[in-house]
């Protein structure tokens, strides 16, 4: 049993708790954790609040070191951590504030199908998707690229895939950053990272990555659901993947090198895993350029995965994907650092916003949103676990004011992969999923146990917190029917 974190947590309101700036000498701002009393018990178990306090040491950090209700222990930053630094006042960028799987993210597609129409086809779909979409550790795909093309992907992102015929222009409009963040520099990426990414376009990967067929089982906001063209009983598809080996290698390369710059820039932090450099320094700029390459690679990857998914549906149903209404609702990143502008103490500032295991959640009217979502606010996609629910939310103005336009990214682990493997019986788990009419295919039985519902917080409780705190708003809920795991 993990030792319980004993540090101070002051209750601000029902959904926010503060770690005071006085907790550790050197904290520049307080820590704020979004949670309720029930979730707080889990949060205290793995000492993630200590990481929230440590992040508050970063030079240039503004307002607070934030954590979402799905917070759990991570590398340097907790997963579920958000921190914004003021670039003009020595603000830093830290690879640990992005994470190893750069632009791990999720996209949600809708279909014209109602559950009753295709319930007998779910098994065939799951098996066909598992057969045609490469998954698992080191998986390699059929979408082969030369080194020159790979460099192109790092700059063009999802647009590269669309130009190759793996999608349409509308897909880009429904992707964060329109599928490519500007300022990526392939020269900032190591040869080793290129090697690891070369054969992995259009692959799902391993761990918590998945492709899921779902059905909408609850509508919370009829007006917003109508705006997205969503109805009760409708079939949706969720794809969760990231930048694969390329992103991991970029994080590894820069995390190692950043440690050497702490002394150069006279940065004092309580944990070397928070190694960082000023955003405006040569080292900070190099990491940001490389991180953008990995982010673009991930958007291209999810675009390719969606193309393969559409192809499988065409094969199973014998009609074009357009006829099945398989359009993209949105694609969001949840491991990324973005340069964004916010008003801080009455002054507009340019900030580097780290979102590690946190999702962007811009409200209605935000200039970064496409016209189709100007009135609704940004779609926010929150995957749960394979035995419970997932959600579609929208961003809010309150998120822009309180959390640098951020919200949770999923359920959040309560058991490590090792602990899950030790304590969960795979046969019992498969029976439990079968009793809920959930079909699961994975590259190994170990993955199924590691990703068991018992290893995660209840996503319904996590979403309740962000909804009630007003930093995102529930639209509808989906439950899993068929899951492919890496």
Helices and strands as residue ranges (DSSP letters): E 10-13, E 16-19, G 21-23, E 30-34, H 37-45, H 48-55, E 64-72, E 79-86, G 87-89, E 92-93, G 95-97, E 105-114, H 115-118, G 119-121, H 122-132, H 147-156, H 158-163, H 169-173, G 176-179, G 186-188, H 191-197, E 210-219, H 222-228, E 234-241, H 244-258, H 261-264, G 272-274, E 277-278, H 282-317, E 328-333, E 335-344, E 347-356, E 359-360, G 371-373, E 379-382, E 389-395, H 397-402, E 406-407, H 417-423, H 426-435, E 439-442, H 445-450, G 453-455, H 459-469, E 472-485
